[in-house]
Amino acid sequence: MKTKLYVNSAKLTAGITMKDSDEFEFNNMALHACDEPSLILENRRKMADLLRMRLTDFVCANQTHSAHLYRVGAEDKGRGSTATENAVDDTDALYTYEPNILLCTFAADCVPVLFSNEKKGLIGVIHSGWQGTVKEVSLKLFEHLKNEEACNPEDFNVQIGAALSQEKFEVDEDVYLKFKALGYADEFMYQNPDTGKYHIDNQLVVKKQCELAGIPTGNISIDRTCTYMNPEGFSYRADKKSGRHMGFIVRRA
């Protein structure tokens, strides 16, 4: 089972599953975008075994490209792990202080963000497709954590996961104007004079949002794997029936 671990210590594990032809549905982890849900659950169970956890330790959301966030409590353990019906509803950012809960986010070109704050014992995940980025989901989440959870932004460590590259993220003027309206994304966009299309580096815009929230640049890492061009990537842009990567993070007790 192909999995990329960004962090793997005694106290913290964070990573992303990758496309794998040896697994069911190429290691698709998403119940909302699959051919056979039972096979996705087998993939998730195998992943749980690899992480020395149980499937009921997972917490997943029904992602809607929103800027909505949710604080996960012990009572939420298992939500969305085996069915979408009991997942955290209409949410694209999850965080928790609870140990031994695996927070999950699903993407196929969108930007997954995994973060931790060791001093506060806090971890979280963000799903930031282009719509979430122009809604500033990452910036709003970290501002919330600063203002409502008394977090020091300098204590966060952020991993931006594999996503669609700027070369392959080609958009029309309407999307370009939404990014331009942010006021800080211009340096991460260019227009192709031959096609008239705009190309946006969504990962770097998300990174900028983290920096605007006060997170030091040195605390932010980016996996530049392109989910469109890399054979281990799931890409909705390349295939509308694509499976999904699962970005995940857990703090061990």
N, C-alpha and C positions, 0 to 999 in steps of 0.2 A: 504494500500500500504506500504509494508515493506521498510523502509528507515533508514539508520544509519547516524545520524548527528554527525560529528566529531567536528564541530564548529557551534554554532547557537547564535549569538549575534545580537545586533541592527545593527551593521555595516557589519558583515560578516557571511555568511552561507556556510558550506562545508560539503559534505557527499557522500554517495554512496547508490544507490538503491540495494535492495536484492531480491533474488528469492522469489516469492509469488504465491502460487497455487490459490489464490482467484482472481488474475488479469489475463488479456489476456496474453497468451503465457508465463505464470508464471512470469509476470512483466518484460519481455524482453524489453529493451530500444533501441535496435539496428536495424536500417533499413537495414543494409547490411547483417544481419544474422537473418532472420525472415521468417515466413510462410505467413503472411498477413500484409503488411505495414500499412493498415488503423488501425489495432488493436494496432500497435506500437505507432502510432500517438495518439490514445486514451490514452495509458499509459503515454505518454509524456505530454499530456494536463492535465491529472490528477496530474502529478508531478508538473507541472507549477502552478496549483491551490494551491497545498500544500505549495509551496514556495511563494505564492502571486505574481506570475509573469505571463507573457504571453509566449506562445510557441515561438513567434517571438523574444523573448529576448534570446533564446538559440543560441549558436554558436558551431558547431560541425565540425570535420575534417574527411576526408577520410584517415584513418590511414593505414600506409604501413610498419610498423616496421622499420622506418627510424630514422635518427637523425636530421630531418628537423624541424625547428621551425618557428612560425609565430606570429607577433604582431597584435592583433585584434584591429581594430578601430571601431568607431561608425557606419561607413558605412557597417561593416560586420555583424551587428546585424541580426539574423535570418538565417544566412548561415548554411545549413545542418539541420535546425530544422524540416523541413517537407519533404525533399528529399535529397538524396546523391549527386545529380547532381550539386548542388550549394554549397556543403560543401567546406571548405578550403581543397585544394587538396594536397595529398602526404605529410602529416604533422603529427607529433606525439607529438608536444609540442606547446601549445598555451599560450599566456600571453596578458594581457591588463591593461591599466590604466583607462579604461572606467567603470563607475559605472553602476549597473543594467543590466549587461550582464552576463548570466550564461554560463561559459565555461564548456564544457563537454568532457569526455574521456570515451571510452568503452573498457571493458575487461572481459575475462572469463579465468582466470588463470594468465594473464599478470599483471604487477604491475602498478596500477594507483597512480599517485603522484599529490597531491593538495598542492599549496603553496600560501603564501601571504607575502607582505612586506608593513606593515601599514605606515611606514614613507614615502614610495614612492607612496602609493596608488595603488599598483600593485598586481595582482593575476595571477595565471596560473595553467595549468594542463599538465601532462606528461603521455604518454602511453609507458611503458617500458616492453615489452615482452623480452624474452632472447636475441632476435636479437637486439632490441633497447639497451639493457644493454651492450652487447659487442661492440656496436657502441658508447656507452657512451652518450646517449641522455641526461640524467640528468646532467652530468658533463658539457657537451657542452652548455646546456641551461643556467645553472647558471654562467658559465664563460662569456657567451654572455651578460647576465644581468649585470654582474660586469663591463665588458669592454665597452659595448655599451650603457648601460642605467645608468651607474654610481651608481649601487646598492652596498650597503655594505652587504656582505654575512651574517654578524651577525644580520641583521635586518629581515632575512627570518624566517618564521615558515613553517615547512614542515610536511604534513601528508602523510604517505605511506599507501595505502589502502589495503583491503583484496586481497589476491592473492594465488597462488599455493604454498603450503608449501614445505620445503626442502625434507621432507619424500616422497612426491608424485612427486617432480620434478626430475625424473629419466632420465638420458641421456647417450648416448654413448660417446666414447672417443673424437669424432670430436667436439662435443659441449663443452666438458670439456676443451679441448685444447684452444678453443677460449676464455673461461673465464680465463684460466691460463695465457694466453698471456697478459691479462690486467696488471698483475704484483702485484695486490693487492687483488685478490679474493680467494687465496688458503685457507685462514682460514674459508671460507664460503662453502667449498666443502669437500666431503668425498667419498670414494669408498666402495661399499658394496662387501665384499670378496666372498659372496655366489653367487652373480649374475654377478659380474664384472662391474656393472653399477655405474655411478657417480651420486651423489645427490648434487644439488646446491641450496643454499638459495638466490634466486634472490632478495628478499626484502632487505637482508642485504648487498648485493653488491650495490644495488641502494642507500641504506643509506650511504655506504662508499663513493660513488661518490659525494653525497651531502656534506659529510665531507671534501672530497678533494677539493671541491670548496670553502671551508672556512666556511660552515654553522656549527654552534656549535651543538654538539651532543645533548645537552639539548633542542634544538629547533626542533628536529626531533622525530615524534611519528610514531609508526607502529601498524597497525591493523593486528594481527596474525591470523585472521580467515582464514582457508584454504578453498579455493573455491572448492576443490575436495571433502573434507571430510565433510564439513558443509552442511546440507540440504538446507540452504538458499544461497548456492553458485552456480553460473554458472561455469561449467568447460568444456572447449573445450577438455581437455585431456580425460575426462570421456565420453564425448558425442560430436562428431564432429558437430552435429546439434544444439549445445547449444545456448541459448540466451546470452545476454551480460548485465553485470552491467553497470550502468552509474555513473561515478565519476563526481562530479560537485562542482563548487565554484562560488560565486557571492559576490561582494562588493556593499553594499547598499549606495545610495547617502544620 
